[in-house]
Amino acid sequence: MRKLFVGEARCRASQVRYYLLEADSENPGSYGVGIEMEGEEASAEDLSPSRQRVRALAEALLRGTVTPVGLRDVVDDWLLE
């Protein structure tokens, strides 16, 4: 997976970084999201073949300052939409 930086937000005293994950040549057309915060990281891969839709999710995670711990819950809700 290739990580494409989406943005950075501050959560208390920590910096949180958000990424759009793009599949490699073995699984083209698959996108996911990733979050990193002070050594903690979480990702959700293979969410959709739509880059725009997953990019919008990554931007929503950034706006909401979602941390790695909360990623799975947010992604689960997003998948139900």
WOCORZI-V380953 format. One line per field, one symbol per residue. psi: psi as a letter, one per 40 degrees, with the letter a starting at -180 (. if undefined). A space follows every 10 residues. Layout:
psi = ???
This chain:
psi = ihhhhdaiih hbeihhhhih hhiaedgifh iaiihhhgeh iiihifdieh dddddddddd dddefhidde ddddddddde .
